């Protein structure tokens, strides 16, 4: 049938898009682990500072929001640089990858455009949510620091 012929024709592209999706998910997991590791290292280095803040009366919520805010600032700066780089590369490579008359098989997604705003916004939103979740665990640890234990260390 015509549906089978169409499905067989799209099978190689479906495999490539599935692989790209899996690699993207793997990159997202590695990114979350990296963000959590950097924030956890920062929290570990600043345990005494958090203990002093809490001993002087800083609320746990204040310490929690401070750590999350510092982590998200780094993510937003990196996201801005990444989106700017992606836009530049899309301009440079867009004619080759998204060419409507391309017969070389480089067009991966039918009906997409080089400057797909929804894709950029969606990826940025997903990365921000993942970064927020990655910052949350070290921030909770920083907010639960016992001031007396932190002041006695070192």
N, C-alpha and C positions, 0 to 999 in steps of 0.2 A: 504494500500500500504506500501511498504518498507519505503518510506519517512515519512509516518505517524508514523510507529513503531519507527523509529530513532528519530523523533521529540518528541514523547512521552517519550522515554528513556532518552533524554537529558533535559527534562523539569525541573526536580528537580535541576540539576546543573545550568541551566539558571537562576532559581530563586535565588539560592545562589550567583551566580556571580553578578546578578543585585543588590542584597542587599549589597554586598561588594562594588560595584561601588557607590551606593548611600551613604553609610557610608564614603567612601573615599572622595566624593564630599563635604559632610558635614564637614569632618575634614579639607579639604582645605579651606572652607569658614571660619571656626573657626580660622584656622591658619592665614589667611589674616586679620581677625579682630584683632587678638592678636598682630600681627606685627604692624598694623596701630595704635593700642592703645599704644603700648610701644614707638613707634617713636613719636606719638603725645604728650605723657607725657614728653618725653625728650625735644621736641621742646618747650613745654610750660615752662619747668623748665629753659631753656636756652634762653628765649626771650630777656633778657637784653644783653646777650653775642652777639646775632645776631644783636641787635640794635647797639652795640658798633662797631662791625665789619663793618656794613654798614655805620655808621657815619664816620668811618676812611677810607672809600673808597672801601670796598669789593663789588664786583659786585653781583647782585642778582643771576646770574648763578653760581657763586662760592659758595654761601651759599646753593643753591639748590643741587649742586653736592656733597657738603660736607655732608649734611644730608642724601642723598640717599646712598652715599658711606659708611657712618657709619652704616646705617641699613643693607645694603647688606653684610657687613663684618660679622655681627652677624648671618645673614642667612647662609652664606657660612660655617662658623664654625659649626653651628648646622646641616647643611646638610652633612658636612663631618663626624661628629659624628654619625648622623643617618644612613648614608650609611654604615659606618664601623660596626655599630651595626646590621644592616640588613644583611650584609654579614656573620657576625658571627652566627646570628640566622638561616640563610639559611643553613649554613654548619651543624649546630646542628640538625635542624628539616627537612632538605632537604630530607633525606632518607625516612622519614615517609610520608611527604606531596607529594613528587614528584616521589614516587616509581612506576615504570612502571607496576609491577605485583600487585599493590594494589587493593584489592577487598573490602576494608573497606569503600570505598566511600570518601576517603580523597583527592583524586586527583581532584582538582576543574577544572583545565583547561587542556584539552587534547592537547598534543603536546608542552607543555612548559617545560622548563628546570629550575633547581634551580638557576643557575647563568645566568640569561637572561640579558645580558649587555644592550640591547635596552630598556628594561623596567626600569632599574636603571637610564640610561641616560635620558629617557623620563620623568620620575618622577622628577628627579633633574631639568630638564629644565622647566617643568611646575611650580615647586615650586619657581624657581628663577624669572620667569615672574610674578607670583602672588605676590611675595615679592616686586618686583620692583614697581608694581602698588600700593601695600599697602604703600610703602614708599613715593610715589609721592605726595599724598595729604598733609601729614604733612610737607613735604619738600617745597611745594609751599606756604604753610602758613608761614613757616619760612622765605622764600625769600621775602614775601610781608610785612614783619614787617616794620613799620614806625620807623626810628631811634629815632626821637624826643619822640614819645610815649613810646618806650621801655626804653629810658634813664630817663624819668620822673617817670616811675613806680618804686615803692619802693625807 
